[in-house]
């Protein structure tokens, strides 16, 4: 496909954090030092958006920490709230 670009991982994470914050959920984005993977694929992006949507609908969520880490050459996103955690693997 001509003109098709994969979305930026950083932009997706910043958008997720901003949406949660605007909804009144105190949100912290923990990024590793140094560069992070430039893009995010369709499946992990859909999983991230689904988790954010679920948190926006959850009236009990008060805080969320989004942690980005690298394990075994793979990027992992962990979204942790007061009472739940979800891990999303982003292919390298």
N, C-alpha and C positions, 0 to 999 in steps of 0.2 A: 504494500500500500504506500503510495506516495504521500509524503507530508505527515505520516504517522510518527508520533514520538511517544515513547513510554513516559509516564508521569514521573516527576521528581519525587524521590523518597522523602527528602527534607520538606518539600512543599506539602505533601500529603500529611506528614506528621504535624507540621505547623498549623495546617487547616483543622485537623482533628483536635488539637489542643485549644485552638481559638474557639471552635464550636462548643466544646465542653465548658470553657470558661464563660462564654457569653450566656450559657444556660444556667450559670450559677454554680457549676462544679469546679472547685478549686483544682487547677490542673498544673502539673509540673512535667516538663519534657526533659528527660535525662539522655543526652547524647554522648557517645564516646568522644574522647579527645582525638583530634585528627579527623581526616576525611571519612565520610561514610559513603556507602554505595550510592551511586548517582540516581538510579531509577528503581521503581517498584513495579512488579508484574501485575497482571489482572487479578489473579486469585488472591494474593496477599492484600492487594488494595481493596478488593471486595470484602475480605475478612475484616480488615481494619475499619472500613466504613460500616459494616454490619455491627461490629462491637460498639462503635461510637453511637450509632443509632439506638442500640439497646440501652446504652448508658443514658442517652438523652431522654428516653422514655421511662427510665427507672427513677421514680421520685425519691428514692432513699439514698442515691449516690450523692455524696457531699464532696468527695475528693478523688482524684485520679492521678496516678503517676504513670507516665508512658516512658519506659526504659528501652533504649536501643543498645543491644550488645552483640558482640561477634563471638561465635562459638564454633570451632572447627571449620573456620572459613565461611560460615553462614551467618547471616544477620538474623537476629531474633528481636521481635517487638514484644514487650510485655506490658499489658495494660492492667494495672492493679488499682482496685477501689477498696473501700472500707471492708467489704466482705467477699470480694471475688478477684480472680486473676485470670487472664487469658494470654496465651503465648501464640504469636503468629510468626511463622518462619518465612523469611524472604529469600528466595533463591538468589545466589550470587551471579 
